[in-house]
Amino acid sequence: MDGLKMLGLVLIVAGALALGYGGFSYTKETHQVDMGPLHMEMAEKRWVNIPLWAGIGGIVLGGLLLVARGKK
């Protein structure tokens, strides 16, 4: 399997995951305080939306890469 077909599969899987989940979350550490034996830490959870068009575009582009014929 050549590189373009592998990239096509990755785009299809990523597009399907984007459509299924709609985004992803991550935790960002914002503040940290150490005062003697006292340790305080604040973490903020954020959500990143993935647009619908990006998921559909990934699936379509991946499909095109799978059916494209390479020059030999």
Beta strands, then each sheet from edge to edge (+ up, - down):
strand 1: 23-35
strand 2: 38-49
sheet 1: 1+ 2-
end
